[in-house]
Amino acid sequence: MIGAGGSAFAQTSPKPEPGVIRGPGTDGPIKRGTAPGYDHPDQYIGIPGRKIADNLEPVIEHPDQFDEARKKLAEIEKKTGKKPNIFVFLLDDVGWMDFGFNGGGISVGASTPDIDRIASEGLILTSAYSQPSCSPTRATILTGQYPVHHGILRPPMYGEPGGLNGNITVAELLSKEGYVTQAIGKWHVGENEGSQPQNVGFDDFRGFLSVSDMYTEWRDSHFNPEVALSPTRTAFLEEVPFNKYDVHAVKGGKIENVGLITVDYIKDLDQRWADYGVEFLKKQKGSAKPFFLYYGTRGCHFDNYPNAYYAGRSRARNSYTDCIVEMNDIFARLYKTLAETGELDNTLIFFTSDNGPEQEIEPHGRTPFRGGKGSTWEGGVRVPTFVYWKGMIEPRKSEGLFDLSDILPTALSLAGKPGAALSGLVKKDHYIDGLDQASFLVAKNGNSNRRSILYFWNDKLSGVRLDEFKAFNLVQLPFAFTRNGNHGGFTGSVAETAGGTVFNLYANPQEDNSIAIRHIPMSIPLLSETDRYEAVLKKFPPRIQIGFQ
């Protein structure tokens, strides 16, 4: 007979285990215990993190997951004879929904087939977080610290002083573990000598030191005619002390100028850097040393000047979507080179963006969330991210929390220094905000080791996320002063909340309906987590290199 579950034959249900309740039929969900409802993976309200070192963030421990991951890592090291390569592919101002793997791609006029395919073969992180803007995020990736600790609170512009200034970086630490370290593309964490890539751990650098609009906007009469059509003003900016070149440097050496970045030169800049990346990967073929490649694209920060091949190549035919198509092809080239050199099986790839889409200048990227670059609304800091490692990371999606500060501890874990071992690699007064997420990525159906996301605006704690709940202390209000024009995270003002601003990001990802008063039981752990980190800041005080003061 036909049963309720649609089976053609009646089946005898096995005797339930003690404390286990089966769902309807024999193929339904299994519920453990007799309490109502279900617990889900990566939801840690009610589960405390464990402090593993005084200068490291507490973690949610998964001992079996950790052991499984270390076993897999040991096996592949035995097979390859070296630690894994690590490749960070960092886009600029690209939104969460610009790619097909997050619902964009061809549906918004910018086909990204290669990125989407590779993402589908890796771990797509739906809740991965950057900082609100470019330089803070880049420094966070490089140092494993939040901006409040590394001190770069906003992007330095037009030769402003300040930057990394010799801070400990992932490149420096991996170099000590025997890695070849290469940086390519956008730098933008300080132009001063102590902040330059060849002086903070990289063996080699090819790219520019600042941000693309800074090289071209004052040269372009369409965008800044008040400068470009004034010889005196143009001459003034030509003398402003910032480097205006595509440059090259080797460890311990001086910056060498490769080419002056003009409106014409910039059209081919991403292709020049891609060529350099391909050559680097070819040189690593069969090397006894693993490599760390930190690759920051120029695209798709405004202003985008597509080269002849990509102009109009996207279905939407605007300069931003044309750039997205070009980024797809550049990533595909680098991926293909890894495969051709035989290094793909031993390379972990992080694919992400430095922040959400800027929204002051059109055309720009897309996000389904509220806000954009410069804000701590989800649209400003939740970024498109996946992690790929052929044969080592199983294809799946996870809502587990991941912060880009986690890249440094995870990279060191892959290099043989997992968990608390990182504490001994830095000074005791040096606080690391990132977590070792290697077991999350590598173990089968791994869960995040991160309990919370902390949001920062300038040197202030803006908010906190636990599970699907987010509480705000400070919010960005783009329409505070002006009603007309484009409004993004750098427009308007920042205001303190009244103390009762909490959102359920599952039910309300647009963050426009606070549920704090109805859901007070969830507000309590959010406030406790804020208090916990405030205590961290008392013990490891904030520092400011570049700020808004």
Order of alpha helices (4+ residues) and beta strands (2+ residues): beta-beta-alpha-beta-alpha-beta-beta-alpha-alpha-alpha-beta-beta-alpha-alpha-alpha-beta-beta-alpha-beta-alpha-beta-alpha-beta-beta-beta-alpha-alpha-beta-beta-beta-beta-beta-beta-alpha
